[in-house]
């Protein structure tokens, strides 16, 4: 079943700049899709259309068959987006308060909010930090807190915009482990990245963007040798003719 259908999507910004041009994509439920491209290729602009943070100039984005523009609240519950800068998503005085923010805004009763907070903090391994102030967390812990805040809304699709930016090696491993676990639990995952080294071993599909257009859409193994032509660094193992391994091995 296609959980996301993007049809003839174009987006022009207020100054007339073209952000996206005639995008056509379908995403099957439960798949892990990496969207690659240089900075400015349109990756983030595309992702923001999936839950109505941006609306198309022309074309349609459907979630489970329903246009995003028809029900923005439902779209934002269904598609959770973890931004490049986790600090922009942290709003609570404590870790617990932060995760509770989304469910509380859904007007859920207190017991359901508490259940979701406990469950998601356990999933991301932050249960022991529930009374901690978010600004005291490490980079990797902040990214996991942002993931917990999204998970508490119980989305079907999780979208990550440059999930490993500004993280040290332990932080990258923490977040990657979290993303892989969420995929294995049945979530559809989309991750935008310009550096594929850390994530490509786990992807089912690789979509390459350039100048607001989708220029390639294949399995990763079919495209690794073509990456450099689009200004994307080929993973070291692939350049050496070896199989790309997970960072978690």
PAZAPA-4460 file (N, C-alpha, C; in steps of 0.05 Angstrom, whole numbers, plus 32768, in hexadecimal, padded with zeros to 4 digits):
% residues 249
    n_x    n_y    n_z   ca_x   ca_y   ca_z    c_x    c_y    c_z   seq   type   mol
   8011   7FE8   8000   8000   8000   8000   8012   8019   8000     1      X     A
   800B   802D   7FEF   8019   8046   7FEF   800F   8058   8005     2      X     A
   8020   805F   8018   8017   8071   802D   801A   808E   8025     3      X     A
   802D   8094   8013   8032   80AF   8009   8030   80AE   7FEA     4      X     A
   8021   80C1   7FDF   8020   80C4   7FC2   8023   80E1   7FBB     5      X     A
   8038   80E7   7FAC   803E   8103   7FA4   803B   8104   7F86     6      X     A
   8029   8116   7F7D   8022   8118   7F61   8026   8134   7F56     7      X     A
   8038   8136   7F42   803C   8150   7F34   8041   8167   7F47     8      X     A
   8050   8163   7F5C   8054   8177   7F71   8069   818C   7F68     9      X     A
   8061   81A5   7F68   8074   81BB   7F64   806F   81D0   7F7A    10      X     A
   8085   81DD   7F82   8083   81F1   7F97   8094   8209   7F8F    11      X     A
   8087   8221   7F8F   8095   823A   7F8B   8094   824B   7FA4    12      X     A
   80AA   8256   7FAC   80AB   8267   7FC3   80A0   8283   7FBC    13      X     A
   809B   8293   7FD1   808F   82AD   7FCD   809E   82BF   7FBA    14      X     A
   80B9   82BC   7FB9   80C9   82CC   7FA7   80CA   82C1   7F8A    15      X     A
   80BB   82AC   7F85   80BA   82A0   7F6A   80CF   828A   7F66    16      X     A
   80E0   8285   7F79   80F4   826F   7F77   80E6   8254   7F76    17      X     A
   80EF   8243   7F65   80E4   8228   7F63   80F2   8216   7F77    18      X     A
   80E3   820B   7F8A   80EE   81F9   7F9E   80EB   81DC   7F96    19      X     A
   80D5   81D5   7F89   80D0   81BA   7F7F   80C3   81BC   7F64    20      X     A
   80CA   81A9   7F52   80BF   81A9   7F37   80B5   818E   7F2F    21      X     A
   809B   818B   7F2E   808D   8173   7F23   8098   8159   7F2F    22      X     A
   8095   8157   7F4A   809D   813F   7F58   8087   812A   7F57    23      X     A
   808E   8112   7F50   807C   80FB   7F51   8089   80E4   7F60    24      X     A
   807E   80DD   7F77   808A   80C7   7F87   8073   80B8   7F96    25      X     A
   8077   809F   7F99   8065   808F   7FAB   8077   8081   7FBF    26      X     A
   806E   8080   7FD8   807D   8073   7FED   806C   805D   7FF9    27      X     A
   8075   8044   7FF8   8066   802E   8004   8069   802E   8022    28      X     A
   8053   8026   802F   8053   8025   804C   8069   8011   8056    29      X     A
   8077   801A   806B   808C   8008   8077   80A7   8009   806A    30      X     A
   80AB   801A   8055   80C5   801B   8048   80D7   8030   8055    31      X     A
   80F0   802E   804F   8105   8041   8059   8110   804E   8040    32      X     A
   810A   8068   803D   8113   8077   8025   8126   808D   802D    33      X     A
   813D   808D   8020   8151   80A3   8024   814F   80B6   800C    34      X     A
   814C   80D0   8012   814B   80E5   7FFE   8165   80F4   7FFF    35      X     A
   8175   80F2   7FEA   8190   80FE   7FEA   8192   8115   7FD6    36      X     A
   81A5   8126   7FDA   81AA   813C   7FC8   81BA   8151   7FD6    37      X     A
   81C7   8162   7FC7   81D7   8178   7FD2   81C5   818B   7FE1    38      X     A
   81D0   819C   7FF2   81C1   81B2   7FFF   81B4   81C3   7FE9    39      X     A
   819A   81C9   7FED   818C   81D9   7FDA   817F   81C9   7FC3    40      X     A
   8180   81AE   7FC5   8174   819D   7FB0   8156   819A   7FB2    41      X     A
   814B   81A1   7FCA   812E   81A0   7FCD   8125   818B   7FE1    42      X     A
   8137   817E   7FEE   8130   8168   8001   811D   8171   8017    43      X     A
   8125   8186   8026   8115   818F   803C   80FB   819B   8032    44      X     A
   80FB   81A9   801C   80E2   81B4   8011   80CF   819E   800B    45      X     A
   80D8   8188   7FFF   80C7   8171   7FF9   80BC   8165   8013    46      X     A
   80CC   8161   8027   80C3   8154   8040   80AE   8165   804E    47      X     A
   80B0   817F   804C   809D   8191   805A   8081   8190   804D    48      X     A
   807F   8185   8035   8065   8181   8028   8056   8169   8033    49      X     A
   8065   8157   8040   8059   813D   8049   8046   8141   8060    50      X     A
   8049   8156   8070   8036   815B   8085   802B   8177   8085    51      X     A
   802C   8184   806E   801F   819E   806B   802E   81B6   8076    52      X     A
   8047   81B3   807E   8056   81CA   8086   805A   81DD   806E    53      X     A
   805B   81D1   8056   8058   81E1   803D   8042   81D4   802D    54      X     A
   8034   81E4   801D   801F   81DA   800C   8027   81DE   7FEF    55      X     A
   8020   81CC   7FDD   8028   81CD   7FC1   801F   81E6   7FB2    56      X     A
   802F   81F1   7FA1   8026   8205   7F8E   8013   81F7   7F79    57      X     A
   801D   81E0   7F70   800C   81CF   7F5F   8012   81B2   7F67    58      X     A
   7FFF   81A0   7F61   8002   8184   7F67   7FF5   817C   7F82    59      X     A
   7FF8   8163   7F89   7FEB   8158   7FA0   7FFD   8145   7FB0    60      X     A
   7FFB   8146   7FCA   8008   8132   7FDC   7FF2   8124   7FEB    61      X     A
   7FF1   810A   7FE9   7FDC   80FA   7FF7   7FE9   80E8   800C    62      X     A
   7FDC   80E6   8023   7FE4   80D3   8038   7FCE   80BE   803B    63      X     A
   7FD4   80A5   8035   7FC0   8090   8036   7FA8   8098   8025    64      X     A
   7FAD   80A5   800E   7F98   80AC   7FFC   7F8A   80C6   8000    65      X     A
   7F90   80D4   8016   7F83   80ED   801D   7F96   8104   8019    66      X     A
   7F8E   8119   8009   7FA0   8130   8005   7FA7   813E   801F    67      X     A
   7FC1   8144   8023   7FCA   8151   803B   7FBB   816B   8040    68      X     A
   7FB5   817A   802B   7FA8   8194   802F   7F8C   8192   8039    69      X     A
   7F80   817A   8038   7F64   8177   8041   7F62   8175   8060    70      X     A
   7F78   816C   806C   7F78   8168   8089   7F94   816A   8094    71      X     A
   7F9C   8183   809A   7FB8   8188   80A3   7FBD   817B   80BE    72      X     A
   7FA9   817C   80D0   7FAD   8171   80EB   7FB3   8153   80E9    73      X     A
   7FA3   8145   80D9   7FA6   8128   80D5   7FC1   8122   80C8    74      X     A
   7FC9   8133   80B5   7FE3   812F   80A7   7FFA   8131   80BB    75      X     A
   7FF8   8144   80CD   800E   8148   80E0   800F   8133   80F6    76      X     A
   7FF8   8126   80FA   7FF9   810F   810C   8004   80F6   80FE    77      X     A
   7FFF   80F4   80E5   8007   80DC   80D5   8024   80DD   80CD    78      X     A
   802E   80F5   80C8   804A   80F8   80BF   8059   810A   80D4    79      X     A
   806B   80FE   80E2   807B   810C   80F6   8096   8114   80EA    80      X     A
   809E   812D   80EE   80B7   8136   80E2   80CB   813E   80F7    81      X     A
   80E3   8133   80F6   80F9   813A   8108   810C   814B   80F9    82      X     A
   810E   8165   8101   811E   8178   80F2   813C   8176   80F8    83      X     A
   814B   8183   80E7   8168   8182   80E9   8172   818D   8104    84      X     A
   8165   81A2   810E   816D   81AE   8127   8159   81A6   813D    85      X     A
   815F   8192   814E   814C   8189   8162   8143   819E   8176    86      X     A
   8155   81B2   817B   814D   81C8   818D   8134   81D7   8184    87      X     A
   8130   81D7   816A   8118   81E6   8160   80FE   81D7   8166    88      X     A
   8100   81BE   816F   80E8   81AE   8175   80E4   81AA   8193    89      X     A
   80F7   81B2   81A3   80F5   81AE   81BF   80E8   81C5   81CD    90      X     A
   80D1   81C0   81DA   80C1   81D6   81E5   80BC   81D3   8203    91      X     A
   80C2   81BB   820F   80BB   81B6   822A   80D1   81BE   823E    92      X     A
   80C9   81C3   8257   80DC   81C9   826C   80EC   81B0   8274    93      X     A
   80DF   8199   8272   80ED   8180   8278   80E9   816D   8260    94      X     A
   80F8   8157   8260   80F5   8143   824B   80D9   8138   824A    95      X     A
   80CE   8133   8261   80B2   8128   8263   809E   813C   8258    96      X     A
   80A0   8156   825F   808E   816B   8256   8090   816E   8237    97      X     A
   80A8   816B   822D   80AC   816F   8210   809D   8159   8200    98      X     A
   809F   8140   8209   8092   812A   81FB   8074   812C   81FE    99      X     A
   806B   8137   8215   804E   8139   8219   8041   814F   8209   100      X     A
   8050   8162   81FE   8045   8179   81F1   8033   8172   81DA   101      X     A
   803B   8160   81C8   802B   8158   81B1   8011   814A   81B9   102      X     A
   8012   8135   81C9   7FFA   8127   81D1   7FE6   813A   81E0   103      X     A
   7FF1   814C   81F0   7FDF   815F   81FE   7FD0   8171   81EA   104      X     A
   7FDE   8178   81D4   7FD1   8189   81C0   7FBD   817A   81AF   105      X     A
   7FBD   815F   81B2   7FA8   814F   81A5   7F90   814C   81B7   106      X     A
   7F92   8159   81CF   7F7C   8159   81E3   7F76   813C   81ED   107      X     A
   7F8B   812C   81EF   7F87   8111   81FA   7F85   8113   8219   108      X     A
   7F78   80FF   8225   7F76   8100   8242   7F91   80FB   824F   109      X     A
   7F93   8103   8268   7FAD   8102   8276   7FBA   80E7   8277   110      X     A
   7FAA   80D2   827B   7FB5   80B7   827D   7FC1   80AE   8262   111      X     A
   7FB4   80B6   824C   7FBE   80AF   8231   7FD8   80BE   822B   112      X     A
   7FD9   80D8   8233   7FF1   80E8   8230   8008   80DB   823F   113      X     A
   8003   80D3   8258   8017   80C7   8269   8021   80AD   825C   114      X     A
   800E   809D   8252   8016   8083   8245   8028   8088   822D   115      X     A
   8021   809B   821D   8031   80A1   8205   804D   80AB   820C   116      X     A
   804E   80BC   8220   8068   80C7   8229   807A   80B1   8233   117      X     A
   806F   80A0   8244   807F   808A   824F   8088   8077   8239   118      X     A
   8076   8070   8227   807D   805D   8212   8092   8068   81FF   119      X     A
   8090   8081   81F7   80A3   808C   81E4   80BE   8091   81F1   120      X     A
   80BE   809A   820A   80D8   809E   8217   80E7   8083   821A   121      X     A
   80D7   806E   821F   80E3   8054   8221   80EF   804B   8206   122      X     A
   80E0   8050   81F1   80E8   8048   81D6   8103   8056   81CE   123      X     A
   8106   806F   81D5   811E   807E   81CD   8134   807D   81E2   124      X     A
   812F   806E   81F8   8143   806B   820C   8148   8083   821E   125      X     A
   8134   8094   8222   8137   80AC   8232   8126   80AC   824B   126      X     A
   811C   8095   8253   810B   8093   826A   8118   809D   8284   127      X     A
   8132   8099   8286   8141   80A2   829E   8146   80C0   829E   128      X     A
   813F   80CD   8288   8144   80EA   8285   812A   80FA   8287   129      X     A
   8114   80EE   828F   80FA   80FB   828D   80F8   8116   829C   130      X     A
   8107   8119   82B1   8107   8133   82C0   811E   8145   82B9   131      X     A
   812E   813D   82A6   8145   814D   829D   813C   8165   828D   132      X     A
   814B   817B   828E   8146   8192   827D   8152   818C   8261   133      X     A
   8142   818F   824C   814B   8187   8231   8166   8194   8228   134      X     A
   816B   81AD   8231   8183   81BA   8227   819D   81AE   8233   135      X     A
   819A   819D   8247   81B1   818F   8252   81B7   8175   8244   136      X     A
   81A7   816C   8232   81AB   8153   8223   81C1   8157   820E   137      X     A
   81CD   8140   8207   81E1   8140   81F1   81D3   8143   81D6   138      X     A
   81E2   8147   81C1   81D6   814A   81A6   81C6   8132   819E   139      X     A
   81D1   811A   81A3   81C2   8101   819C   81A9   80FE   81AD   140      X     A
   81AB   8105   81C6   8194   8103   81D8   817E   8116   81D0   141      X     A
   8186   812F   81C8   8172   8142   81BF   8163   8138   81A6   142      X     A
   8172   812C   8194   8166   8121   817B   8153   810B   8182   143      X     A
   815A   80FA   8196   8148   80E4   819F   812F   80F0   81AD   144      X     A
   8133   8106   81BB   811C   8113   81C8   8109   811E   81B3   145      X     A
   8114   812A   819E   8103   8134   8188   80F3   811D   817B   146      X     A
   8101   8105   8178   80F3   80EE   816D   80DD   80E5   8180   147      X     A
   80E2   80E5   819A   80CE   80DD   81AE   80B5   80F0   81AC   148      X     A
   80BA   810A   81AA   80A4   811D   81A8   8092   8117   8190   149      X     A
   809F   810E   8179   8090   8107   8161   8081   80EC   8165   150      X     A
   808F   80D9   8171   8083   80BE   8175   806B   80BF   8187   151      X     A
   806B   80D2   8199   8054   80D4   81AC   803A   80DB   819D   152      X     A
   803C   80E6   8185   8025   80EC   8174   801C   80D4   8165   153      X     A
   802B   80BE   8167   8025   80A4   815A   8022   80A6   813B   154      X     A
   8036   80B1   812E   8035   80B3   8111   803B   8099   8103   155      X     A
   8032   8096   80EA   8039   807E   80DA   8053   8083   80CB   156      X     A
   8058   809C   80C4   8070   80A3   80B4   8082   80B5   80C5   157      X     A
   809C   80AF   80C4   80B0   80C0   80D2   80C3   80CB   80BE   158      X     A
   80C6   80E5   80BE   80D7   80F3   80AB   80EE   8100   80BA   159      X     A
   8107   80FB   80B1   811F   8105   80BE   812E   8117   80AA   160      X     A
   8133   8130   80B1   8141   8142   80A0   815E   8144   80AB   161      X     A
   8171   8139   809C   818D   8138   80A4   8190   812F   80C1   162      X     A
   8188   8116   80C7   8187   810D   80E3   81A1   810B   80F2   163      X     A
   81B8   810C   80E3   81D2   8109   80F1   81E2   8122   80F2   164      X     A
   81D7   8138   80E9   81E7   8151   80E8   81EF   815A   8104   165      X     A
   8207   8162   8107   8212   816D   8120   8215   8159   8136   166      X     A
   8213   813F   8130   8215   812A   8144   8231   811E   8143   167      X     A
   823C   8117   815B   8255   8108   815C   824F   80EA   8157   168      X     A
   8264   80DA   8156   8260   80BE   814F   824D   80AF   8162   169      X     A
   824F   80B2   817D   823B   80A4   818E   821F   80AE   8189   170      X     A
   821C   80C9   8183   8201   80D4   817E   81F5   80C9   8164   171      X     A
   8206   80C6   8150   81FD   80BA   8136   81F3   809E   813B   172      X     A
   8202   808E   814A   81FA   8072   814F   81E0   8071   815E   173      X     A
   81DD   8082   8172   81C4   8083   8182   81AC   8088   8170   174      X     A
   81AE   809D   815F   8197   80A5   814E   8192   8090   8138   175      X     A
   81A8   8086   812C   81A4   8072   8117   8197   8059   8122   176      X     A
   81A0   8050   813A   8193   8039   8147   8175   803E   814B   177      X     A
   816F   8056   8153   8153   805D   8158   8142   805C   813E   178      X     A
   814E   8067   8128   813F   8067   810F   813B   804B   8104   179      X     A
   814F   803A   8106   814D   801E   80FD   8138   800F   810D   180      X     A
   8138   8014   8127   8124   8007   8138   8108   800F   8131   181      X     A
   8104   8029   812B   80E9   8033   8123   80E1   8027   8108   182      X     A
   80F3   8024   80F6   80EC   8017   80DD   80E4   7FFA   80E1   183      X     A
   80F3   7FEC   80F1   80ED   7FD0   80F6   80D2   7FCC   8104   184      X     A
   80CA   7FE0   8113   80B0   7FDF   8121   8099   7FE5   810F   185      X     A
   809E   7FEC   80F6   8088   7FF0   80E3   8084   800B   80D8   186      X     A
   8094   801F   80E1   8091   803A   80D8   809D   803D   80BB   187      X     A
   8090   804E   80AC   809B   8057   8092   80AF   806D   8099   188      X     A
   80C8   806B   808E   80DD   807E   8094   80E6   808C   807B   189      X     A
   80E7   80A7   807C   80F4   80B7   8067   810A   80C7   8074   190      X     A
   8122   80C6   8069   8138   80D5   8074   8146   80E4   805E   191      X     A
   8149   80FF   8062   8157   810F   804F   8174   8112   8058   192      X     A
   8187   810D   8046   81A3   810E   804D   81B4   8116   8035   193      X     A
   81C9   8125   803A   81DD   812A   8025   81F5   8118   8029   194      X     A
   81F8   810D   8041   820E   80FA   8047   8201   80DF   804C   195      X     A
   8205   80CC   8039   81F7   80B2   803B   8206   809D   804B   196      X     A
   821F   80A3   8052   8230   808F   805F   8222   8081   8076   197      X     A
   8214   8090   8087   820A   8085   80A0   81F0   8075   809D   198      X     A
   81E0   807A   8088   81C5   8070   8088   81BE   805E   8070   199      X     A
   81CE   805F   805B   81C5   8052   8042   81C4   8034   8044   200      X     A
   81D3   8028   8056   81D3   800B   8058   81B7   8000   8061   201      X     A
   81A7   8012   806C   818D   8009   8076   8175   8011   8064   202      X     A
   817B   8020   804F   8165   802A   803E   815B   8016   802A   203      X     A
   8141   8016   8025   8135   8005   8010   8137   8013   7FF5   204      X     A
   8138   802E   7FF6   8135   803E   7FDD   8145   8058   7FE0   205      X     A
   8150   8061   7FCA   815F   807A   7FCA   8154   808C   7FB4   206      X     A
   814B   80A4   7FBD   8141   80B8   7FAB   8155   80CF   7FAA   207      X     A
   815E   80D6   7F92   8172   80EC   7F90   8164   8105   7F84   208      X     A
   8168   811C   7F91   815C   8135   7F88   8172   8148   7F7F   209      X     A
   816B   8158   7F6B   817D   816D   7F62   816C   8184   7F57   210      X     A
   8171   819D   7F60   8163   81B4   7F56   8145   81B1   7F57   211      X     A
   813B   81A6   7F6D   811E   81A4   7F72   8110   818D   7F63   212      X     A
   8120   817C   7F56   8115   8166   7F47   811F   814B   7F51   213      X     A
   810F   8136   7F4E   8118   811B   7F53   8126   8111   7F39   214      X     A
   8140   810B   7F3C   814F   8103   7F24   8156   80E5   7F23   215      X     A
   8155   80D8   7F3A   8159   80BB   7F3B   8148   80B0   7F52   216      X     A
   813F   8097   7F4E   812E   8089   7F62   8131   806B   7F5E   217      X     A
   8143   805F   7F6E   8149   8043   7F6B   8151   8037   7F86   218      X     A
   8158   801D   7F86   8164   8012   7F9E   8180   801E   7FA2   219      X     A
   8189   8020   7FBB   81A4   802C   7FBF   81BA   801F   7FAF   220      X     A
   81BA   8004   7FAE   81CF   7FF6   7FA0   81D1   7FFE   7F82   221      X     A
   81BB   8005   7F77   81BA   800D   7F5A   81C6   8029   7F56   222      X     A
   81C6   803A   7F6B   81CD   8056   7F68   81E8   805E   7F74   223      X     A
   81F3   804D   7F85   820B   8056   7F94   8222   8060   7F81   224      X     A
   8225   8053   7F6A   823A   805B   7F57   8234   8074   7F48   225      X     A
   821C   807E   7F4A   8214   8097   7F3B   8213   80B0   7F4D   226      X     A
   8218   80AC   7F67   8214   80C2   7F7A   8225   80DB   7F74   227      X     A
   823E   80D6   7F6E   8251   80ED   7F6A   8248   8100   7F54   228      X     A
   823A   80F5   7F40   8230   8106   7F2A   821C   811A   7F33   229      X     A
   8210   8115   7F4A   81FC   8128   7F55   8206   8137   7F6E   230      X     A
   8221   8136   7F71   822D   8145   7F87   8229   8139   7FA2   231      X     A
   8224   811E   7FA3   8220   8110   7FBC   8237   80FD   7FC0   232      X     A
   8243   80FE   7FD7   825B   80ED   7FDC   8253   80CF   7FDE   233      X     A
   8261   80BF   7FCE   825C   80A2   7FCF   8268   8097   7FE8   234      X     A
   825A   8085   7FF6   8265   8078   800F   8280   806B   8009   235      X     A
   8292   806D   801D   82AD   8063   8019   82AE   8046   8010   236      X     A
   829E   8035   801D   829F   8018   8016   8297   8014   7FF9   237      X     A
   8283   8023   7FF0   827A   8020   7FD4   8290   8029   7FC1   238      X     A
   829E   803E   7FC8   82B4   8048   7FB6   82CB   8033   7FB4   239      X     A
   82CE   8023   7FC9   82E2   800F   7FC9   82D9   7FF4   7FBE   240      X     A
   82C0   7FF4   7FB4   82B5   7FDC   7FA8   82AB   7FC8   7FBC   241      X     A
   82A6   7FD1   7FD5   829D   7FBF   7FEB   827F   7FC5   7FF0   242      X     A
   8273   7FB2   7FFE   8257   7FB6   8007   8256   7FCA   801D   243      X     A
   8242   7FDC   801C   823E   7FF0   8031   8233   7FE3   804A   244      X     A
   8241   7FE7   8060   8239   7FDB   8079   822B   7FEF   808B   245      X     A
   821A   7FE5   809D   820D   7FF6   80B1   8221   8001   80C5   246      X     A
   821C   8019   80CE   822D   8025   80E3   8228   8017   80FE   247      X     A
   8213   8007   8100   820C   7FFA   8119   821A   7FDF   811C   248      X     A
   8228   7FD6   8107   8236   7FBC   8108   824E   7FBE   811A   249      X     A
***
